[in-house]
Amino acid sequence: MVMAAPPGGEFGTAGWWIVGAIGLLWIVSLFVMFLEGWKMRKRTFEEQVEIFLTDLRSGAVTRRGHIRLNPHKYTKLRREDADRVAEEAGYYRQTFGTKGNWLFLRSADSEDENK
């Protein structure tokens, strides 16, 4: 059995340029993530806690009200440290279904900083 492609159905030169550009952007994003982690390793624990609090307070809120942070960014902060610092700031962490991220919610009994 012989199958023929429809006319114009070839993967042309422009398609390979698009695939190459997407691959290049992916490699550049990996490199940027590596450099960000490299810079964070040089910081002290206290500096990382301050950055963590800044990210927690200014983080983008997801559709469900979570603030999503990547735990790999904070190289010297353990999960227990992040829980303690966030609790002192009025946040609590969701511990299930997080897919490797830290998901924080604003505590209902704490006052809202935006008001």
C-alpha positions as CSV (number, residue, x, y, z in Angstrom):
1,M,0.0,0.0,0.0
2,V,1.4,3.4,-1.0
3,M,0.3,6.5,0.9
4,A,0.9,10.0,-0.6
5,A,0.9,13.2,1.3
6,P,-1.6,15.9,0.3
7,P,-0.2,18.8,-1.7
8,G,1.4,21.4,0.5
9,G,1.6,19.0,3.4
10,E,5.3,18.9,3.6
11,F,7.2,20.2,6.6
12,G,9.1,23.0,4.9
13,T,12.1,25.1,5.7
14,A,10.0,27.6,7.8
15,G,8.8,24.7,10.0
16,W,12.4,23.7,10.8
17,W,13.2,27.3,11.6
18,I,10.3,27.5,14.1
19,V,11.3,24.2,15.7
20,G,14.9,25.5,16.0
21,A,13.8,28.8,17.5
22,I,11.7,27.0,20.1
23,G,14.6,24.7,21.0
24,L,16.9,27.7,21.3
25,L,14.5,29.5,23.6
26,W,14.2,26.4,25.7
27,I,18.0,26.1,26.1
28,V,18.3,29.8,27.0
29,S,15.6,29.5,29.6
30,L,17.4,26.5,31.2
31,F,20.6,28.6,31.2
32,V,18.9,31.5,32.9
33,M,17.4,29.2,35.6
34,F,20.9,27.8,36.2
35,L,22.4,31.3,36.6
36,E,19.6,32.4,39.0
37,G,20.3,29.3,41.1
38,W,24.0,30.0,41.0
39,K,23.5,33.5,42.3
40,M,21.2,32.3,45.1
41,R,23.8,29.8,46.4
42,K,26.2,32.7,47.2
43,R,23.6,34.3,49.5
44,T,23.4,33.7,53.2
45,F,20.4,32.0,54.8
46,E,19.1,35.4,56.1
47,E,19.3,36.9,52.7
48,Q,17.4,34.0,51.2
49,V,14.7,34.4,53.9
50,E,14.3,38.0,52.9
51,I,14.0,37.1,49.2
52,F,11.5,34.4,50.1
53,L,9.4,36.9,52.0
54,T,9.5,39.4,49.2
55,D,8.5,36.7,46.7
56,L,5.8,35.5,49.0
57,R,4.3,39.0,49.5
58,S,4.6,40.1,45.8
59,G,4.0,36.7,44.1
60,A,1.3,36.3,41.5
61,V,-1.8,34.7,42.9
62,T,-3.2,31.8,40.9
63,R,-6.8,31.2,40.0
64,R,-7.4,29.3,43.2
65,G,-5.7,31.9,45.4
66,H,-2.4,30.2,45.8
67,I,1.0,31.9,45.6
68,R,3.3,29.4,43.8
69,L,7.0,29.5,44.6
70,N,9.7,27.2,43.2
71,P,11.6,25.5,46.2
72,H,14.7,25.0,44.1
73,K,15.2,28.8,44.0
74,Y,15.9,28.9,47.7
75,T,18.9,26.7,48.0
76,K,19.5,27.1,51.8
77,L,15.8,27.1,52.8
78,R,14.3,23.8,53.9
79,R,10.6,23.1,53.8
80,E,10.4,23.4,57.6
81,D,12.1,26.8,57.5
82,A,9.8,28.0,54.7
83,D,6.7,26.9,56.7
84,R,7.9,28.7,59.9
85,V,8.8,31.9,58.1
86,A,5.5,31.9,56.1
87,E,3.5,31.2,59.2
88,E,5.1,34.2,60.9
89,A,4.2,36.3,57.9
90,G,0.5,35.1,58.0
91,Y,0.6,32.4,55.3
92,Y,0.2,28.7,55.4
93,R,1.4,26.1,52.9
94,Q,-0.7,23.5,51.1
95,T,1.0,20.2,51.5
96,F,-0.9,18.0,49.0
97,G,-1.2,18.1,45.2
98,T,1.6,20.7,44.8
99,K,3.5,18.9,42.0
100,G,6.9,19.9,43.5
101,N,6.0,23.6,44.1
102,W,5.4,25.4,47.3
103,L,1.8,26.7,47.3
104,F,1.0,29.3,50.0
105,L,-2.4,30.7,51.0
106,R,-3.0,33.8,53.0
107,S,-4.4,33.0,56.4
108,A,-8.0,34.0,56.9
109,D,-7.5,35.4,60.4
110,S,-4.6,37.6,59.4
111,E,-5.2,41.2,58.2
112,D,-4.9,41.9,54.5
113,E,-1.8,44.0,53.6
114,N,-3.6,45.5,50.6
115,K,-6.4,47.2,52.6
